[in-house]
Amino acid sequence: MDVFHAIEERRAYRSLGPVEITEDLIRDLAEHAQLAPSCFNNQPWRFVFVYDPDSLKEMHVALSSGNVWAQTSSMIIAVFSKQEDDCIIRDRLYHQFDVGLAVGFLILRATELGLVAHPIAGFSPKKTGEILDIPEEYKVITLIIVGKHAETISPVLSEKQIEAEKHRPERKSTDEFVFLNKFSKK
């Protein structure tokens, strides 16, 4: 699969089936994230790959009630960083931008491998940090829920989530976010 097809195929499915998680798979995902660009090549991203069944179960308490579907995942990747590990130029903090690039690379590689890699915002960063022993100076930015797309729709999904499983949610028109030469109100 080329990048074009990985972008086209990527979906944030919530109906997940099990997938075997190996150290080779983790290394593969990490090595592709590692290739992302970053300010002065600082590579400020940090990942904890959680795949042990008991450890995964511990992580479930950090999930919001709207993300109960994530309890069927085969792996949860905690993504974190601290601003001091990347460029700070005047009032511009780059670490979250650079981490986002690495996450994008990881998600596209997971897609290429036939996996669902669904980043979520519905979790407690504090609980995540405590469970995974992440030092307080780091900011937990997202969790990535990993599994295979299940053939059947999960019974824990809301109607809106079920609809998103069946049809890709509508994307904004490029006219809403693309401006030529200068910003203009539309």
C-alpha positions as CSV (number, residue, x, y, z in Angstrom):
1,M,0.0,0.0,0.0
2,D,1.4,3.4,-0.8
3,V,0.9,6.6,1.2
4,F,-2.1,7.7,-0.9
5,H,-3.9,4.5,-0.2
6,A,-3.0,4.4,3.5
7,I,-4.5,7.9,3.8
8,E,-7.6,6.9,1.9
9,E,-8.0,3.7,3.9
10,R,-7.4,5.1,7.4
11,R,-10.5,5.1,9.5
12,A,-11.1,5.6,13.3
13,Y,-13.2,2.4,13.7
14,R,-14.5,1.6,17.2
15,S,-15.6,-2.0,16.5
16,L,-12.4,-3.9,17.2
17,G,-11.3,-7.5,17.0
18,P,-8.1,-9.0,18.5
19,V,-4.8,-8.8,16.8
20,E,-1.5,-10.5,17.9
21,I,0.8,-7.8,19.3
22,T,4.5,-8.8,19.0
23,E,7.7,-6.9,19.8
24,D,8.4,-6.9,16.0
25,L,5.1,-5.1,15.4
26,I,5.9,-2.6,18.1
27,R,9.4,-2.0,16.8
28,D,7.9,-1.5,13.3
29,L,5.4,1.1,14.4
30,A,8.1,2.9,16.5
31,E,10.6,2.9,13.8
32,H,8.1,4.5,11.4
33,A,7.2,7.1,14.0
34,Q,10.9,7.8,14.5
35,L,11.2,8.9,10.8
36,A,8.8,11.9,11.3
37,P,10.3,15.3,11.0
38,S,10.9,17.4,14.1
39,C,12.4,20.8,15.0
40,F,16.2,20.4,14.9
41,N,15.5,16.6,14.8
42,N,14.8,16.7,18.6
43,Q,12.3,13.8,18.3
44,P,10.3,14.8,21.5
45,W,7.8,12.0,21.3
46,R,7.6,9.2,23.9
47,F,5.4,6.2,23.6
48,V,4.3,3.5,26.1
49,F,3.0,0.4,24.2
50,V,0.6,-1.3,26.5
51,Y,-0.4,-4.8,25.3
52,D,-0.2,-7.2,28.3
53,P,-3.8,-8.2,29.1
54,D,-3.5,-7.2,32.8
55,S,-1.9,-3.9,32.0
56,L,-4.6,-3.2,29.4
57,K,-7.3,-3.9,32.0
58,E,-5.6,-1.3,34.3
59,M,-5.7,1.2,31.5
60,H,-9.5,0.9,31.2
61,V,-10.0,3.0,34.3
62,A,-8.3,6.0,32.5
63,L,-10.9,5.8,29.6
64,S,-13.9,8.1,29.6
65,S,-17.4,6.4,29.5
66,G,-17.7,7.3,25.8
67,N,-14.7,5.2,25.0
68,V,-15.8,1.9,26.6
69,W,-15.4,0.4,23.1
70,A,-11.7,0.7,23.5
71,Q,-11.7,-2.0,26.1
72,T,-11.7,-4.6,23.3
73,S,-8.4,-3.2,21.9
74,S,-5.3,-5.4,21.7
75,M,-3.0,-2.5,22.5
76,I,-3.2,1.1,23.8
77,I,-0.3,3.4,23.0
78,A,0.2,6.3,25.4
79,V,1.8,9.3,23.6
80,F,3.5,11.9,25.7
81,S,6.1,14.6,25.6
82,K,7.5,17.6,27.4
83,Q,8.0,21.0,25.9
84,E,11.7,21.2,27.1
85,D,12.5,18.3,24.8
86,D,11.8,20.3,21.7
87,C,12.2,23.8,20.2
88,I,10.8,26.8,22.1
89,I,11.1,29.8,19.9
90,R,9.7,32.9,21.6
91,D,6.1,31.8,22.4
92,R,6.0,28.9,20.0
93,L,6.1,25.5,21.5
94,Y,6.8,22.8,19.0
95,H,6.7,19.6,21.0
96,Q,3.0,18.9,20.4
97,F,3.2,19.6,16.7
98,D,6.2,17.3,16.3
99,V,4.5,14.6,18.4
100,G,1.5,14.9,16.1
101,L,3.7,14.3,13.1
102,A,5.1,11.1,14.6
103,V,1.6,9.9,15.6
104,G,0.5,10.5,12.0
105,F,3.4,8.4,10.7
106,L,2.6,5.7,13.2
107,I,-1.1,5.6,12.3
108,L,-0.4,5.4,8.5
109,R,2.0,2.6,9.1
110,A,-0.6,0.7,11.2
111,T,-3.2,1.3,8.5
112,E,-0.8,-0.1,5.9
113,L,-0.4,-3.2,8.1
114,G,-4.2,-3.7,8.2
115,L,-4.7,-2.3,11.7
116,V,-7.0,0.3,13.2
117,A,-5.0,2.9,15.1
118,H,-7.6,5.3,16.6
119,P,-6.3,8.3,18.6
120,I,-8.6,9.4,21.4
121,A,-9.0,12.5,23.6
122,G,-11.5,10.9,26.0
123,F,-9.2,9.7,28.8
124,S,-7.7,11.0,32.0
125,P,-4.0,12.1,31.4
126,K,-3.5,12.1,35.2
127,K,-4.7,8.5,35.6
128,T,-2.8,7.4,32.5
129,G,0.4,8.9,33.9
130,E,-0.1,7.2,37.3
131,I,-0.9,3.8,35.8
132,L,2.1,3.9,33.5
133,D,4.6,5.6,35.8
134,I,5.0,8.6,33.5
135,P,6.9,11.4,35.3
136,E,4.7,14.5,36.0
137,E,6.8,16.8,33.9
138,Y,5.5,15.0,30.8
139,K,2.2,15.8,29.2
140,V,0.1,12.8,28.0
141,I,-1.2,14.1,24.7
142,T,-3.3,11.2,23.4
143,L,-4.0,7.5,23.6
144,I,-4.0,5.4,20.4
145,I,-6.3,2.4,20.5
146,V,-5.1,-0.5,18.3
147,G,-6.8,-3.5,17.0
148,K,-8.3,-5.1,13.9
149,H,-11.5,-3.8,12.4
150,A,-14.2,-6.3,13.6
151,E,-16.7,-7.7,11.1
152,T,-19.6,-7.0,13.5
153,I,-20.5,-3.7,15.1
154,S,-19.7,-3.4,18.8
155,P,-22.9,-3.5,20.9
156,V,-21.5,-0.8,23.2
157,L,-21.5,1.9,20.5
158,S,-23.9,4.8,20.5
159,E,-26.2,5.4,17.5
160,K,-23.8,8.2,16.3
161,Q,-20.8,5.9,16.7
162,I,-22.6,3.1,14.8
163,E,-23.3,5.4,11.9
164,A,-19.6,6.4,11.8
165,E,-18.7,2.7,11.6
166,K,-21.0,2.2,8.6
167,H,-20.0,5.4,6.7
168,R,-17.0,7.7,6.9
169,P,-18.1,10.8,8.7
170,E,-18.4,13.8,6.3
171,R,-15.3,15.8,6.0
172,K,-15.3,19.6,5.7
173,S,-15.1,21.1,2.3
174,T,-11.6,22.3,1.4
175,D,-13.3,25.7,0.7
176,E,-13.8,25.9,4.5
177,F,-10.1,25.7,5.4
178,V,-8.0,26.5,2.3
179,F,-7.1,30.1,1.6
180,L,-5.1,31.4,-1.3
181,N,-2.4,34.0,-0.7
182,K,-4.3,35.6,2.2
183,F,-6.8,34.6,4.8
184,S,-10.3,35.8,4.1
185,K,-13.7,35.4,5.8
186,K,-16.0,33.4,3.7
